Amino acid sequence: MDSTNGIWIFVWAQLALLKVEVFVWQMLLGKIGVKEELVKRGIQLNSSLLCILCNLGMETCNHLFVECMKTWKI
């Protein structure tokens, strides 16, 4: 078994509510509607691509859920 299979086994281990597992699954696949993904899908944004919480980095899944210190404070 490779390391990616271990991640999916953990995601679907029924340790959380199904909606939380689905959200984590979408986040790991990069399918959450953060600004970076919306632009990739051709959706024009009227605002900056910077994180809405901290305005320090581009709003990506990784930034919003891992790197952004404002998210951790919330």
C-alpha positions in Angstrom: 0.0 0.0 0.0 1.4 3.4 -0.9 1.1 6.5 1.2 -1.8 8.0 -0.8 -4.0 5.0 0.0 -3.3 5.6 3.7 -4.6 9.1 3.4 -7.9 8.0 1.9 -8.3 5.2 4.5 -7.9 7.9 7.2 -10.3 10.3 5.5 -13.1 7.6 5.2 -12.4 6.0 8.6 -15.7 7.3 10.0 -13.9 9.3 12.7 -16.1 12.4 11.9 -19.5 13.2 10.4 -19.9 12.3 6.8 -20.2 15.9 5.7 -16.8 16.6 7.4 -15.2 13.6 5.7 -16.6 14.8 2.3 -15.2 18.3 3.0 -11.8 16.9 3.8 -11.9 14.7 0.7 -12.8 17.7 -1.5 -10.1 19.8 0.2 -7.4 17.2 -0.4 -8.4 17.0 -4.1 -8.3 20.8 -4.4 -11.9 21.1 -5.2 -13.0 23.6 -2.6 -14.2 26.9 -4.1 -11.3 29.0 -3.1 -10.3 32.0 -5.3 -7.5 30.0 -7.0 -9.9 27.2 -8.0 -12.6 29.7 -9.2 -10.1 31.4 -11.5 -9.0 28.0 -12.9 -12.6 27.2 -13.7 -12.9 30.5 -15.7 -15.0 32.4 -13.1 -14.0 36.0 -13.1 -13.6 37.5 -9.7 -14.1 41.2 -9.0 -11.8 41.0 -6.0 -8.1 40.3 -5.4 -6.9 36.7 -5.3 -5.4 37.3 -1.9 -6.8 35.5 1.1 -9.9 37.1 2.4 -8.9 36.6 6.0 -5.3 37.8 6.1 -4.6 39.4 2.7 -1.0 38.0 2.8 -1.1 35.0 0.4 -3.1 33.8 -2.5 -6.3 32.1 -1.4 -5.6 28.4 -2.1 -6.8 25.4 -0.2 -3.4 24.9 1.3 -3.1 28.6 2.3 -6.6 28.9 3.7 -6.7 25.6 5.7 -3.0 25.1 6.6 -0.9 28.3 6.3 -3.2 31.2 7.2 -2.8 32.1 10.8 -6.2 33.9 10.9 -7.9 30.6 10.1 -6.2 29.0 13.0 -7.4 31.8 15.3 -11.0 31.2 14.2 
